[in-house]
Amino acid sequence: MAISHLLAALLRANGIPAGLAYQRLSCSEYRPDIYCLHGLNTVYLNDYGWYRIDPRGNKEGVDARFDPPHEHLAFVPVGDEYDLEGNFTEPLDVVIEALRNNPDYGSMIGHFPGLPRG
């Protein structure tokens, strides 16, 4: 999520309207029945309006691309996963708290910020 915060700041510093968006995704590969928030960005494109982009890098099985007007995000929510509604100007409080309280990824596991559905 820190990458999406950095990208939003860089885009804004260069005059590109940008925001933050999130997905609630399963992180069961670390612990059963645990969910986390995945940070995305939004950018305003004159021809398309607000468009979501994924700042994460690609790897095998993950193909996030910038291809307006089609979204190609790294993850498509399934089951109990979902896209959080909204285009946020500031990071969510639960995200900031998790980043402040966990100095590295290893300590974040088991303390992922997440939100229940609804």
C-alpha positions as CSV (number, residue, x, y, z in Angstrom):
1,M,0.0,0.0,0.0
2,A,2.9,2.4,0.6
3,I,3.6,2.2,-3.1
4,S,0.2,3.5,-4.0
5,H,0.7,6.4,-1.5
6,L,4.0,7.2,-3.1
7,L,2.6,7.0,-6.7
8,A,-0.3,9.3,-5.8
9,A,2.2,11.9,-4.4
10,L,4.4,11.7,-7.5
11,L,1.4,12.0,-9.9
12,R,0.0,15.0,-7.9
13,A,3.5,16.7,-7.8
14,N,3.5,16.5,-11.6
15,G,0.0,18.0,-12.0
16,I,-1.8,14.7,-12.6
17,P,-5.0,14.4,-10.6
18,A,-4.6,11.2,-8.5
19,G,-6.4,9.4,-5.7
20,L,-6.3,6.1,-3.8
21,A,-8.5,3.0,-4.1
22,Y,-8.5,-0.3,-2.3
23,Q,-9.4,-4.0,-2.8
24,R,-10.2,-6.4,0.1
25,L,-8.3,-9.6,-0.9
26,S,-7.8,-12.9,0.7
27,C,-4.3,-13.4,2.2
28,S,-5.0,-17.0,3.2
29,E,-1.6,-18.0,2.0
30,Y,-0.3,-16.6,5.3
31,R,-3.1,-17.6,7.6
32,P,-6.5,-19.2,7.0
33,D,-9.4,-16.7,6.7
34,I,-7.4,-13.5,6.8
35,Y,-8.0,-10.6,4.5
36,C,-5.9,-7.5,3.7
37,L,-6.3,-4.3,1.8
38,H,-4.5,-4.0,-1.6
39,G,-3.7,-0.4,-2.5
40,L,-4.5,0.9,-6.0
41,N,-4.4,4.4,-7.5
42,T,-6.9,6.4,-9.5
43,V,-5.9,8.9,-12.1
44,Y,-8.1,11.3,-14.0
45,L,-7.8,10.9,-17.8
46,N,-9.4,13.6,-19.9
47,D,-10.8,11.0,-22.4
48,Y,-12.1,8.5,-19.8
49,G,-12.6,10.1,-16.4
50,W,-11.3,8.4,-13.2
51,Y,-9.4,5.3,-14.1
52,R,-7.9,2.7,-11.6
53,I,-4.3,1.6,-11.9
54,D,-2.3,-1.0,-10.0
55,P,1.2,0.2,-8.9
56,R,2.5,-3.3,-8.0
57,G,5.0,-5.1,-10.2
58,N,4.0,-8.0,-12.3
59,K,5.1,-11.6,-11.8
60,E,4.0,-15.0,-13.0
61,G,0.2,-15.1,-12.9
62,V,-0.1,-11.3,-12.3
63,D,-0.6,-9.0,-15.3
64,A,-1.5,-5.4,-14.3
65,R,-1.4,-3.1,-17.3
66,F,-2.3,0.5,-18.2
67,D,-4.7,0.1,-21.1
68,P,-7.5,2.7,-21.0
69,P,-10.4,2.4,-21.1
70,H,-10.0,-1.2,-20.0
71,E,-8.9,-2.0,-16.5
72,H,-6.2,-4.6,-16.1
73,L,-5.6,-4.8,-12.4
74,A,-3.4,-7.4,-10.7
75,F,-6.3,-9.0,-8.9
76,V,-10.0,-9.6,-9.7
77,P,-11.9,-10.0,-6.4
78,V,-13.7,-13.3,-6.0
79,G,-15.8,-14.8,-3.2
80,D,-15.5,-12.7,-0.1
81,E,-13.1,-10.3,-1.7
82,Y,-14.3,-7.0,-3.1
83,D,-13.4,-3.6,-4.5
84,L,-13.9,-0.9,-1.8
85,E,-16.2,1.8,-3.2
86,G,-14.7,5.2,-3.5
87,N,-11.9,7.4,-4.8
88,F,-10.0,8.6,-1.7
89,T,-7.9,11.7,-1.5
90,E,-6.2,10.5,1.7
91,P,-5.1,7.0,2.9
92,L,-7.6,5.1,5.1
93,D,-6.9,5.4,8.8
94,V,-6.6,1.6,9.2
95,V,-3.9,1.6,6.5
96,I,-1.8,4.4,8.1
97,E,-2.1,2.7,11.5
98,A,-0.9,-0.7,10.1
99,L,2.0,1.0,8.3
100,R,3.1,2.9,11.4
101,N,2.8,-0.1,13.7
102,N,4.6,-2.7,11.5
103,P,8.1,-1.7,10.4
104,D,8.4,-4.4,7.7
105,Y,6.4,-6.9,5.7
106,G,7.2,-9.8,8.1
107,S,5.6,-8.0,11.0
108,M,2.6,-7.0,8.9
109,I,1.6,-10.6,8.3
110,G,-1.1,-11.4,10.8
111,H,-1.8,-7.7,11.3
112,F,-3.0,-6.8,7.8
113,P,-5.5,-3.9,7.7
114,G,-8.8,-5.2,6.5
115,L,-12.4,-4.3,6.5
116,P,-15.5,-6.5,6.7
117,R,-17.9,-6.4,3.8
118,G,-20.6,-3.8,4.0
